[in-house]
Amino acid sequence: MTGEPQGEAGRPEGQDTPHHLAHTWEEARQAAFDAATPIPAGPVALELALGRRLDQDIVALQDMPHYASSAMDGWAVNGTGPWILVEPGARLAPHQASPIVTGGLIPPGGKAILRSEGAVLGKDDDGLPILETGGTARPGEPRNGQHIRKAGEEAREGDILVKAGVELNPAHLALAALAGHDEVRVQGKPLVRLLLTGSEVVAEGLPVPGQVRDTFGPQLPAVVAMLGGIAGGQQKIGDSYGEWLAGLEDVVPEAPGAPDLPADVVITTGGTGRSGTDHLRRAVAELGGRLVIDGVAMRPGHPAVLAELPDGRFVLGLPGNPLAAMMALSTVGAPLLAALGHGTMPSVQDVPCGTMIEPDPGRTRLMPFRLLYGMASPAQHTGPGMMRGLASADGVMVVPPHGVQLGEPVPAFALPWGPPIPAPAETPAKAKPRSAGRTARTGTKPADGPVDWSALLG
């Protein structure tokens, strides 16, 4: 499905009673956040732990390094030279040497490493091969212990290497592997599967009339990750009820590269209206689920649906239009994923509005905006099916039903891929009045209050 339903609250023609939008924008955010319980911590393989929050200290399972090794290619030696050559790995008596490579195990009796570039092979008086210092070797080389990595010099068994609470980076994972771990215990994070609907949706090329390009497949996995979820693959279905019901069954769909785990959240696209081809609510009811949110008094994105199934999975139904879907995802999906992942409610920050916005009684309007001279002005090209305005936006204004006056603070939230909303600048101290004996340089009286710059946004 690709079109947001038309008419009041998305009801089909012929329906006499308008659908009641039970939640305001603020209520919908809070309801989504409150519905979720943080996912318990558990072990995760190192290759899947990047960016996860560590729940249990990483400790060294053995000494690091766990054996004494050579830091150079060269020769393991015992005592002073010249040295008699023996087989690699053999116990070294005084004045004996054996070849060794970087990382090689120091043989019994090995006291130091003579680097290859500091060694010269020669012969003794009997014509037998011997090793001597030469080349780039400095006087006194090699000293006892030189170029040997001692066992336990980085950490001893039981040492704490990474403390719980850290967000794991690549170096942490390498350290965990060096410490002997195959997996680490991390805080829970929601696995999200995508159920993309619409028989008219094409994945590539130029669509013909009656077809539309898939805008969700390229963007939703990345946005899910930015919001704290794990993208767990996507499945495409048509518009029949049977396909919807099968798509929401408690099975792990075959998705290349996706974790072979059940989902915590299923995000659907389209099917949230109330026409004969919108099957989300019916499928949820047949599976024994309950509706947590059934529409939000906002636009775009008012047909958003959040449901919980008996097996604990959440189903987030997004409208079919791309901008409407992103606004619904920001309103309902962001708090839901934050709560499941041990996070806090996504923040909202006031910004000064750069234009006057008329009232729209009963509805909150979500308006992508651009910052111009420190003020938020609505972006152009922000119809429910458009993405151009959002692509260039600095954030989204949450315009209350009573509207906003020019210069008045208005709540706003950052985009998942954008910078935080800047805090409003402090009001400067009021300037002292000019003395009566001085006159202004110009007779033009300055305008009071902010200036509407929104017309400069093309």
N, C-alpha and C positions, 0 to 999 in steps of 0.2 A: 504494500500500500504506500502511496506517495503523497496523497493529498490530505491536508488537515480538514476534518469535517466542517461543513458550512452550517450556518444557522446558530441560533442561540444555544450556547453550551454544547454544540455539536449534535443536537437531536435531529433525526431524520424527518423528512416531510411527513405530515400526517400525525405526528405525536403531539397530543394536546397539552400535556403537562411538561413544562421545561425541566430538564435534569438539574437537580440541585448540586451546585458545586460546594461540597462540604467544607473545604479547607481554603483559608486565605493563604497567601504566599508564605507568610511567617509560620502559620500553623502547619503547612505541608512540610516545610523544612524540619520543624521540630518533631513532627510525627514520624518522618523517615528516620531521623536520628534516634528517637526513643524506641523504635520498633526493633532495632538490632542489638544483639549482645555480642561483645567482642569475641572474635574467634580465638579459642585457646592456643597457647604456644605449642610448638611441636618441632621435631627434627626435620631438617631440610637438607638435601644434598648440596654440597658446596657450589656446584654449577648453577643452582637455582636460588642461592641465598643473597646474591648481590642486591643491595638496596634494602634488605630486610633489617628489622631492628632486633638485635641480639637479646635473647631472653635469659641466657645462662653464660657465665664467664667461659671464655676459651682458655683452657690450661694446657700446658705442655704434657703430653702423655709419656714422654721420655726426654732424656737430655737432648739439647739442640746445640750443635749437631750431636748425634748419638755415637759417633766414633771420631777419633782423631784422623784428620785427612790432610792431604797436601794442598796448599794454596797455589802451587805452580807446577808446570811441567818441568821435569828435571830428574834429580837423583835423591833418593833417601840415603842418608849417610850416618855412620856411627863414628864419632871421634874425628881426629884431624886427618888430612890427606897426606900423601896420596892414598887412594882407596882401592882395594881389590874388588872386582866386580863379581856379584853373585846373582842368582836367578831372582826375578821379581817375586816379592812376597816372602822370601826366605828370611829367617831370623838373621839379624846383622850383628856380627861380632865387631869389636873395635877395629877401625880402619877398613871396614867393608862398606860397599854401596850397592844399591839396586835401582833400576829405572822405575819411575813413577809418573803418573799423569795427574793433572789437576782434579781434585776430588778423590784421588786414590787413597785407599786405606794405608795408614802408616804401618810398615812391617814391624814385628817385634824387634826391639833394639834400635829402631830408627830414632835419631836424636835431632835431625834437622834436614832441610831440603836445600840442595844446591841447584840453583836454576840452570836450565839447559844452556842459556847464553853465558853463564859463568863457569862452564865446565869444558875441559879439554881431555880427550881420550889420548893416552900415550902408552908407552911400554916400559916395563922395568928392565933391570939389567939382564934378566933371563928371557926377555922378549915377550913376557906375558902382559896382557892388556891391563892398564890401570887408569884410574880417574884422577884428574888433577884440577885444581882451580886455575882459571885463566879467563880470557875473553873479557867480559864486563864485570867480573867478580871484584868486589871491593876487598881491601885488606881485612883479614879476620873472618871473612865469610867462609862457610855459614856458621853463625853462632848457634848454640843449643836452642832449640825451639823455633828457629827462624823459618818462616814460610810454612808453619804447621798450624792448621786450624784445630784447636784443642776441643775435645769432647766437652759439651756443656758450656762453652764460652758464651753462647747467646742466651740460653735459658737452662734451668735445671728442671727435672721432672717435677710436676706439680705447680710450677710458677704460673701465675695468671698473666696471660698475654694480651687479651682483649676483655675489657669489663662489659658486663651486661648493660644494655641500654644504648649501645653504639649502633649507628646505622652502618651496615657492613659495606666496605668499599673493596676494590680488587686486591689491595695490599693485605687487608684483613683475611681475605679468602686464601691468599698464598701463604700467609703466616699459619692459618689453621691447618692447611695441608702439611706444611713443614712440621707442625706439632703432632701430626699423626691422625688428624680427624678426617673422616669421610663425609660427615655431616655436622651441622651445628643446630642448636635449638634456638628458634627465632619466634617472635610474636606472630600471632595469626594474621593472615592477610587474605582478603576475599578473592576466590577464583571466579572469574566472570566469563560466562559464555554468551555469545551473541546469536540471536535468532532473527535473521534478516528476512523480511517478507516482501512479497510483491511480484507477481508474474510479469509485470511490465518493466521490471528493473533489469538493466543490462550492465555488465561489469566492464565493458571496454567499447571503444569506438564511438562514433556519433550516433545517438539514438534517432530513430525515425519518429514521426508524429505518433503519439500513443505510448511511446517508450520514454523512460528517464534513465539517466546514469545513476549508478550506485554511488551515493555520497557517504554512506555509512561504513562500508567495508574498509575504505582507505583511512578513515579517521578514528572510528570508535575504539579499536584496540589501543591506539596510542593515548587517547584521552582517558581510557580506563586506567592505564598505567600511571598517568599523571595524577589521577585522583586517588591513587593508592591501592588499586586492584591489580590482579594478575590476569592478563588477557589469556583466556583459555580456549581460543578457537572460535570459529563461527560456522553457522549452518544456514543455508538459504532454502526457503520453502516458498510455495505458492500461496494462494489465497483461500484454499479450501479448509473447512473445519477439521477434517481428518488430519491434514498436514500440521495444523496448529496443535492439535491434541497430541500427536506423536512427537512434535518438537518440544513440548513441555513435559513429556514423560521423564521419569527419574532414571535416565540411562545416560551413559557417556557416549556422545556421538563421535564418530570417527572424523577427527580433524587433524590434518598433517601438522606435526610439530607441537600439538597441544598436550598439556599434561593429562595423563590417564587417570583423572580424578573427578569425582562429582563436583558440580558447580555449587557455589554459595549463592550466586546471583545469576539469573538469566535476564538479559536485556533484550527486549523485542522492539522492532521498529514497525510502526503502522498497526492497524487493527484495534486502536484504542477509541475509535468513534462509536457510533450507535447505529450504523447502517447494517444491512444484511450481510455484508462481507467482513464485518469487524467481529472477530471471534474470541478476543482475549478474555473477556469476562466470562463467557460461557465455558471456555476451556478450563479456566481457573476454578469455576464452580464445580464442574464435573470431576476435577481432580481433588475436590474437598478443600480447596484453599479459601482464604478470606481476603477481602479487600481492605487494605490499610488506608490507601488514598484512592479516591475515585473522582478524579478531576480536581483542578485547582483554579481558583478565581484569579487567573492571570492570563496575559497574552503577550507573545505567542506561547503555545505549549499547554493550553488549558486542558486537553484531554488526557494528561499524564495519569498513569495508573500504577500503583504499587500494591502488590499482593504477596501473601505469604502462604506457601504450600505446606501440607502436613509433614513433609520430610524436612522442613526447616529452610528450604530454599526460598529466596525472594525472587519475584518476577517484577521487573521494572518495565512497564510498557511506555515507550516513547511514541509521540506522534510521528506521522510519516514524513512531514516536511522537515528539511534539515535544520533550519534555524529554530523552529519550534521544538525539535527534538533536543537540540543543544541546550535550550533554555530549561526544558524539563529535566534533562540530565543534571544541570547545574543546581536546580531547585531541589530535586528529590534524590538523584543518584549520588551527588557529592556528599551530602550528610549521611546517607546510608553506608557508603563505602568507608567513610571516615569512622563511623561507629563500629563497623565490623573489624576494622583494622586498628583499633585501639587509639584512634585519633580524636580530635576535638571538632566541634562544629566549625565549618568553614567560616571565616571572618567576613564581616561586612563593614565597610568604611565610608563615612560621609565624604562627599566631594561637592564643591559648589557647582550648581547647574548653570550652564552657559546660555540658556534660553528659557523662555516661559513654555511650560507644557500644560495644555488644557486638562481639566478633570475628565475622568472616565469612570463614573460611579460604579462601584461594585467590583472593579478589577484593578489588580496591580499590573503595570506594564514593565516589561523587561526590555530595556533599550541599549543595544551596544552603543558605546560612545567613544569619541576621541577627545583627548585633552588638548585644548587650545588656550594658550596663555593661562594655564593652571585651572581652567574651567572645563567641565564636561559638557560637550555638545553632542546631541544624537547623531550617529553616523548615518550616511545615506545607504540605500539599497539594503533595507532590513525587513523585507517582507518575509512571511513565514517560510517560503520556499527558497529564499535567497541565502547566499553565504558570503557575498562580496563585502558587505558591511562588517560582518563579524571578523573576516580575515584581516581587516585593517584596524580593528577596534583596540582600544586600550583597556577596556573593561566593560561592565554592564551596569547601567543604572537601574535601580529598583524604584520605579515611579509610583507613589501611592495613588489610590483612586481619586483623591481630591486635587491631584496635579501638583505642579511645582512652579514657584515664581523664579524669575531671573535672579541669579545670585544666591538663591536659597540652598542650604545643604540638602543633598539627596543621598540616600544609601546607595552603595555600589559594591560590586564584588569583582575580584580579579578573574581573568580567564585562566584555565588550567595551564596554558602554555605561556602566559604573560607575566610581567612583573607585578609585585603587590601594588595595590592602590595607594598612591602617595597620601600621607597624612596632610590635612589642611594646614596651610601656613598660618602662623600666629599673627593675629591682628597687630599691626605696628602701633606704638604709642601715639596718641593724638598729638599732632604738631601744635606748638604754641602759636597763638594768633600773632599776626604781624603788628608791629607798633603802628599807632595812628599816624605817625609822620611819614610812613613808607607807603608807596603805591605799587600795585602789581605791574608787571612788564607789559601785560596785554589787557585789553578791556573785555576779552571773551571770558564768560563765566564757565568754569569747568562743570561737566555733567556730574550729577550726583549718582552714586551707585555703580554697579557693574555695567559693562557694555556687552551686548549680545553679539558674539563673534561667530555664531553657528552658520551664518550665511557664507563664511569663508571655506567651509568644508564642502568640497566638490565630490 
